[in-house]
């Protein structure tokens, strides 16, 4: 058995378990879903904030640990599963790498890869529990947190709707970062008061992630308008670029606010 055969054996269980997925008839595929998701998300969190105004915060220690452990494990599964599905296509299909960049022959967004993309998209609706937990614990919310959770529902719906296979880059990068992020949150909830020294590096990795997301998808317009052609949508690509640039700016500002000041004060004390 060659390595393509080994990859096939690893990727078959999810397709065998869930069967073939058709995006058009899948739950959450309606154009109204992300819009309704954003409206409900904002309504619930601001409504909860009002309800919690004169109440004591909930501790939710074990619920927070379980929530973050689940998302850490799910993120690892999505990252590895997507990479295996991509590797199988590169190894076994005639168009190889171009299949997972353009999918001109419609071989990429099928079977296990489509399932992992769909699971990733659906996970964005579950991840809003991050905010619900924060509100119930009366933790402060910032614009970045709320904006991030709201906009990704729309962004990944647009990618799925337009069959933009190249968005696997964002799935792999985001899932990898989320393994680290939710592990950190889970450990912080399990051991309150513990100081985890590598917290700031998560923000740094997130910033690098957005640079990778933006630059690695720049070839798409050239391929889309070339004689080769690509599946996908220019409107979806532009939307993704605008969201990616906004994330880069907001996370960079967050890093400067939280960590640059500390570094400057330490250097001043040492001088």
N, C-alpha and C positions, 0 to 999 in steps of 0.2 A: 504493500500500500504506500503510495507516494504521499507527499505532504498535502496535496489537494484532496486526496481521499481521507486523510486524517482530519482535515478541516471540515469536510462534508459530514463525517461522523459526529463531530462536535456541534455542528450547526443544526442538525436534523431534529433534535428533541423539541425545540420550541415550535417549529413548523408542524411537526407531528402532533404535538399537544394541542395547539390552538387552531391548526388548519390555516388555509389561505385567508388573508385579510383583503377586503375591498374597502379602500378608503371612503368611497362615495357613500357606502351604507353603514359605515362604522359609527359607533357612539361618539359624540363630540365633534363630528365632521361638519355639521351644519354651519353655514356662515354666521348664524345668530349665536352660536355657542360661545365664542370668545368674547363677543360684545356683552352677552348676558353674564358671562363669568366675571368680567371686569366690573359691571354694575353691581352684581351681588357682592363681590369682594369688597368694594368700597363701601357699600351700604352696610354690610355686616361689621366691618372693623370700626367704622365711625359710629355705628349704632352701639356696638359693644363698649367703645370708649365712653360714650355718654352714660351707659348703664353702670360702668365701673367707676364713674367719677367719685361717688361717695361710698364706695365699697372697699373692703380690704382686699389686697391682691391675693390671688390663688398661688399656692406654691407649685403644684403640678410637676414635682421633681421627677417622679417615675414616668409620667406621661411624656415629659420632655425627652427623657433618656430613650424611651421606646421609639418615639417619633423620629429622633435623629439617628438612632441605630438602624431603623428601617430604611431611611433615605440614604444613609451611608452604604448599606448593602445593595440597595436598588441601583444607586449610582455606579457602583463597581460592576454590577451585572450588565448595565446598559453600556458602559464603556467597553468591557471585554466582549460582550455579545456583538456589538456593532463592529468592532475591529475584526472579529472572526468572520462575520458575514462579508465584510469588505475584502479580507484576504482571500476568501474562497472565490469571490468573483474575479479578482485579479489573477489568481492562479489557474482558473478553469475556463474562463471565457475568452473568445478570440480577441475581442476589443480590449480586454484587460483593464489597464488603468483608465482609459477613456470611458469605460463603462461607468465607473464610480465618480467620474467628473461630469460627464454630459448625459449618459444613459440614453443615447440616441436610439438604440435598439430595444429600449424598455425592458432591459434585463435586470437592472439594479434595484429599483424600488418595487420588489416583489418578495414573497416569502419571508424569510427570517429578518432581512434587513428592513423591510417595511414594518414588520412587527416591532422591532427595536425602536424605529423612528416614531411609531405610533405610541408605544409605551412612554417614550421620552416626552412626547407632546402631552399625553394624558397626565403625566407626573406633575406638570406645571399647575394643574388644578388642585392636586393634593398638597403641593408645597405651600399653598396659601395658609395652611395651618400654622406655618412659621409665625405669621402675623397674628393669627387668632391667639396663639399661646402667649405671644408677647403682650397683647392687649389684656388678656386675663391676668397676667402677672404684673400688669401696670408698668411695663417697660416702655421707655420713650421710643416713638417711631420717627424716622426721618424720611424725607422725600425720596431718597435713593431706594430705600427698602420697599416702600409702597409702589413707586413707579416701576421698579424692577419686576415685582411679582405681577403687576397688572399688564405690562407691555409684552412679556414673554408669551402669554397665552395667545395674543394676537399674532405675534411674530412667527411662532412655530406652526400655528394654523395656516398662515400664508405659505410657508415653505411646503407643508404637506399638500395643500390645495393645488399648488403649482407644480408638484412633482420635481422640486429642486433638489436633486440627489446630493449636490455638493454641500448641503447643510449638515451632512454627516460630520464635517470638520467641527462644527459648533457642538454637536452632540457629544463627540468624543472628548473635546476639550472641556466642555462644561461639566460632563459627568465626572471626569478625572478631578477637577477642582472641587466638586461637591463631595467626593469621597473624603478629601482632607477637611473641608469645611464642616460637614455634618459630624465627622469624627471629633473635631474640636468642640462643637456645640454639645455633643453627647457627653464628652469627658467633663466639660465645664458644668453640666447639669448633674452629673453623677458625683463629682467631687467639688462642691461649691467652695469658693475661696482659694482653690488651687491656682497658681500662676503658671500658665502655659507659655513658655518663652517664644514659641514659634508662631504665635497668633498673627503678628504683623506680616509674616511671610505669606499668609493666605491671601491678604489683600494684594501683595506684590504679585503673586501668581495669577490672581484674577485680572490684574492690569495687563500682564503678559498675555493672558488668554485672549483678551479683547484685541490686542495687537495681532495675534495669530489669526483670530477670526476674520479680522478686516483684511489683512494683507493676503491671506491664502485664498480668499474668494475674489480678489481683484481680476484674475484672468477671465472670470465668467462673462463679462460683457463682450470681450473680444471673441470668445468661443461662440457665444450666443448669436452674434451678428456675422460670424464667418461662414464660409461654405460648409464647415463641419456641422454647425448647428448644435444646440444643446436644449434639453428639456429644462423647463423652469420659467421664470417670469422676471423681466427687468424691473417691474414695479416691486416684486418681492425682494429682489436684490438691493434696490435702492432703499427700501424700507429697512432691510437688515443692516445696511451700511450706516444709516442714520441712527438706528438704535445702538449699534456697536460703538459709534463715535460718542454718543451721549453717555454710554456706560463707561467708556474710557475716561471721559472728562469727570464724571461724577465719582468714580472710584479713585482717580488720581487726586481729586480734591479731598476725598475722605482720608487717603493715606497721608497727605500733607498735613491735614488738620490733626490727625491722631498721633502721628509718629515723627514728623519733621520737627515739630516744636520741641519734643522730648530730646531729640538728637542735638538740636542747637543749644538747649539749656545745659545738657551734659557737657558739651564741648566748652561752653562758657565757664562752667564750674571748674573744669580741668585746666583752663588757661590762667 
